């Protein structure tokens, strides 16, 4: 599977420590936040528009279902 690992020294070079994992998460976070800073408020604007649009869509659906319930004399 890993080729010819016959002794413990070769196997320890393949081990990943918790320090490596957390340093990797930290490095990834710094790069993501750097990218976010360079984008400015553009993503905030689009996310806000999406949320407002979905709230409007959901409100229209609720009004539609309420009208259907009144016409059919069912539970709202």
C-alpha positions in Angstrom: 0.0 0.0 0.0 2.7 2.5 0.9 5.5 0.9 -0.9 8.2 -0.6 1.1 7.9 0.6 4.7 9.8 -1.9 6.7 10.9 0.0 9.8 9.4 2.4 12.3 11.4 5.4 11.2 9.8 5.2 7.7 6.3 4.9 9.2 6.7 7.9 11.6 7.5 10.2 8.6 3.9 9.5 7.4 2.2 10.4 10.7 0.2 13.6 11.0 0.1 15.2 14.4 -2.7 17.4 15.9 -0.3 20.3 15.6 -0.1 19.8 11.9 -3.9 19.7 11.6 -4.4 22.9 13.6 -1.6 24.7 11.7 -3.2 23.7 8.5 -6.6 25.0 9.6 -4.9 28.3 10.7 -3.1 28.7 7.4 -6.3 28.0 5.5 -8.2 30.5 7.6 -5.6 33.2 7.0 -5.9 32.7 3.2 -9.7 32.7 3.2 -9.9 35.8 5.3 -7.3 37.5 3.1 -9.5 36.6 0.1 -12.6 38.0 1.9 -10.8 41.2 2.7 -9.9 41.7 -1.0 -13.5 41.1 -2.1 -14.8 43.9 0.1 -18.5 44.1 0.6 -19.5 42.5 -2.6 -20.4 39.1 -1.1 -22.3 40.8 1.7 -24.4 42.6 -0.9 -25.3 39.5 -2.9 -26.0 37.4 0.2 -28.3 40.2 1.5 -30.2 40.3 -1.8 -30.5 36.6 -1.8 -32.0 36.5 1.7 -34.4 39.3 1.0 -35.5 37.6 -2.2 -36.1 34.3 -0.5 -38.1 36.0 2.3 -40.2 37.7 -0.4 -40.7 34.4 -2.2 -41.7 32.6 1.0 -44.2 35.4 1.9 -45.8 35.2 -1.5 -46.1 31.4 -1.1 -47.7 31.9 2.3 -50.3 34.3 0.9 -51.0 31.9 -2.0 -51.6 29.0 0.4 -53.7 31.1 2.7 -56.0 32.1 -0.3 -56.3 28.4 -1.3 -57.2 27.5 2.3 -60.0 30.1 2.4 -61.4 29.0 -1.0 -61.3 25.3 0.0 -62.5 25.9 3.6 -59.4 24.0 4.9 -57.0 24.8 7.8 -54.7 27.7 7.1 
